[in-house]
Amino acid sequence: MRYVYLPVLCFLVGYCSSVTKIETLNRSFTKPKFITPEPGESEPLPSGRDYKERLVNKSTPHFSLLWKQVPEGFSKSDLLLLEEKVLFPHNKLGLYKKAPKDPDTKFNEVSDLDLVLELSLTRNAERHSIEVQYKDPVLSQNFGKAIFVYQEEKEPVVKSLKSFDVFHGKRQLQPLTGSVPAYFAEVSSPSDDELRNYFTSSLRGNASVFSTSPGTTIYLDGVEVGKAPLLSYPLINGKHTLSFAKPGKDPVKRNILIRAGKTTRVFQEWSDDISQGTIVISSFPAGLDIVVDGQKKGKTQYAESGVPYGSYPIQFIRTQKDSHFEYAKAGIKIRPKQITSIALPISLEDGVGWESEEFWNLTSASPNFSATFPGKLTFAKNKDLPTGWYGVYSEDLIPDYLEAELVLDLVKDLNGAVGLSFTDHNQNAILIYVDKTDFHIIKFSAEEKEAPVRSSYRWNKEDELKGRSIKLSTDIEKKMIRLSLGNKTVEELPWNFETFWNLGVLTPHNAPITGTPLRGLKIRYPDMVKFEERLQK
């Protein structure tokens, strides 16, 4: 009987697969290449899609309240009274903007909000707990959480005060006593310092400054703040002047834009650093111990300048109590006059979002194109583009068992072409070029700057909810990369696992995408994620 079902099963699998192989596109593509942006004093310009990218420093945060959860049947008058109690300590810290009764998509921007306080009320007997989430109004990030607890009282606690009734009515006097809300006494609340920290965080970002020379002195707004590297230096949002100074060199000055809740990274390369480089090691999330050449260096995120060029073994280690657990190890090459960076996404689940913005680098300095992260990766074309590829590249990835899934939107929503690239340090590359319904796969050797299409596929049927997924997984033992479109594996390609490599989300100059090229993205080292989960238990 199983022999009868086998052909039927094969037919159904083929029929239901996401893509069909089509005639290979007779066309060649240029290899994507990362171009380091050249910063200058004219930088930076706000993207125009995130109003919190301000050129003017702002010192007083604007905030609003939003009730997310209220018990069914809870009195409106009691709710207003609790709202006023929650508002009281916050009004001393910022400028309150009352949200309109009818939802207005422009309210946050018009009010120039820095914080939205999302309130959730729970009731237990006569106790009322209000959880407040301090959220960024643009990005999906939290600045903190607080709990306010109130006790319902039938009458004021202070008995010595005289009480009286208030009357109203057009034709006759009516006592208001029956409709006066219950009195709520405060049981517990966060400290003023905690609340002030949340409000301050809504206006502050960070600057991480790196240089190829450890003797580089850094000035921010004319004040010396230390020597490179400088990690996560807090600054108020807005435009700031950054200067680099080194003996025997003319000072270098540039402007940077600090966005609250984000880290702006700046690199300075001196032409005479012929024998030293800089190393930057990150993990997502941060907090792993870094061991370089057998020496413990510190925790991620970690940076060091003035490292002699050469090859060094590195280890990512989690230390718990007296135990040490190795997540990953690899060899890293320090090149003269260069900044070598590597990232380990242990549990980078959400992919392109504010959580992982430091994981991505803009691929072009062209003022005609921008890639920004107001909640997700967004592309914008301002003018006609010079020849080339535009978008973002990830930090370098350690060659290990890795899974990545990039989800494209539907055909009807794709307004241009998108390229997804995988490139190693030897300049071997794989490019998936997506043009509406068709997917074209190109493989470049280290020497090739241009290559023909290897194979082409067409999407059969879209899932409105899931979109169209491109999956990549690595096979260390076979030294292969496996590519899947939807539920169909389409290519297994040889890959070099002796060098770091990165992912790119790009668009071509002659068919540029505007808007959000990806619906979603996940990059994971599955073994490390499982290891992290076991440690947390």
C-alpha angles and dihedrals in degrees: 000000000000089000089060093053097044098076090044091052092049090049092051093048091051093044094049097045116118099236141030125212111245136184109302114258110250097225141103127225132204117242113256112245130193112237116196111231114244107227122210143167091274090066138136126042123181114247093234091230098079113053090195088071093094131177090200119069112242120205104177117059121223115218142178138193127240124183109219100171132022126166113254114266095014112156114259091216091053090047091053090050092052090046091055091050091052091046095053100076092039096053088068091059105045148356113283119222114193113222117234119253091239114058113257119191091203096050096095094049096041090049090045090228120196097180138028113198107211110202126202119184124204125179128209115176104304094339120100119196122194117194113201121199113197103214137182107244092219108030129046095250135119125219093194149306133249137184124215117191124193133185119220111236126191093212137006114290093229104080098183094070117099115242128210138176124247118217132201140165139119098243104019141013115265125185115241094203095103094056100042108117120246117268117251120208118202113248100175139347138168119273122264089246092057093051092044089053092054092050092045091050090056089065100038134082133169139247122211111193125193134182136181088234124062089208093066113122116213126213124189116195089344096307122112109239103172143282130302132307097052115175126203098339106185118238135169114254119271138053121335136179117236122193133187122204131185131169111267093015134098111248116260118218131190139159123242133192118225116204116195113255094017137093120232112206121206128186128198120193121192118206095223097057092104100154105032139066141180128248124206117185122186138174130192107249098027126229106083119133115245122217116188119188090342095310123112107233106177139272133309127298087057133164135175131179129200095043112160111243117260142083122305132181113232132192132197108213134180113211118202119175103311096336127097123204122191115219100179143341133199144154118260128197120216111207124198116261092007139107111228114200131182132180134198113203099200095172106359093156103156096047113192105034140103089281092066104029091118086059091069135067126201109244101211140040092210113132087209094072135040136186116197140168111227091157093318139019110291128184124205131182115205099176140354110306128234116237114291146060125302132196138064138316125205124236113268114287127218111246103248139113100312137169125199129178123188116188118205124200124249124290092254091056097048106099098178140355129299131201125204112197137190114195131175128205091263089060095250106146145183120204127193108196115196120196111175105293100359133081119201123191121208128180122201126196120216092265098044120097092176132028139176125248112277098198140346133215136185126216111242107193131000128221108220092209101040101037119201118315131205112196129195128187132173127225108201095185095052092034091230139133114219118208123197131184108204106316096339126091105219106172142022109193131182113251138188111241095179093082138049119258140185144212125237132200104200146161128206125243094238097051105023122182121225121197125022113344094189131048090196145345136199126185117181144164095213096198091051093047090053090047091051091049092052091050092050091054 
